[in-house]
């Protein structure tokens, strides 16, 4: 398992590389490929072979055999926030004794099924609750670590900002 020191060393090395070679910072992210398994169940595959399954709740015609895509979005946000907090704590030399991130949201499912065109299909609001503890660490310093992580979390940024999205449809 990586140590605080090895995490800090790795991240600081990447940051130093990008400072020296800013042109290498932009890259294509690994695509996620969702393949229908039957009903509303999908297998989502990473190019390296890792997979995750999704399914919709029974109320929407699924079988609830796996998390819904919306829950995976919240899971991605929770994990990304937690990762960025842990990364920043390591960079700051803070050993975390406890870190839990809970991401919730409020949705109006009428938007998802097209019942109300004035209702968004996605969440109306989201919440993030962070519980962090580090023996001997100044609480204000921990708040600074969390604040830094919030502004540097790729998932928080992606869902909070209008990201240009193209759709290419192939029939056949």
Long-range contacts (C-beta under 8 A, 24 or more apart in sequence): 4-89, 4-90, 4-93, 4-94, 4-95, 5-90, 7-86, 7-87, 7-90, 7-91, 8-90, 8-91, 8-93, 11-87, 11-90, 11-91, 12-91, 39-63, 41-65, 41-66, 60-113, 70-105, 70-107, 70-122, 70-123, 73-159, 74-103, 74-104, 74-105, 74-126, 75-103, 76-155, 77-103, 77-126, 77-128, 77-153, 77-155, 77-156, 77-159, 78-102, 78-103, 78-128, 79-155, 80-153, 80-154, 80-155, 80-156, 81-128, 81-130, 81-149, 81-150, 81-153, 81-155, 81-156, 84-148, 84-149, 84-150, 84-152, 84-153, 85-130, 85-132, 85-145, 85-146, 85-149, 87-149, 88-145, 88-148, 88-149, 88-152, 89-134, 89-145, 92-141, 92-145, 94-134, 94-137, 94-141, 94-142, 94-145, 95-134, 95-135, 96-132, 96-133, 96-134, 97-133, 97-134, 97-135, 98-131, 98-132, 98-133, 99-130, 99-131, 99-132, 99-133, 100-130, 100-131, 100-132, 101-128, 101-129, 101-130, 101-131, 102-128, 102-129, 103-127, 103-128, 103-129, 104-129, 126-159, 128-156
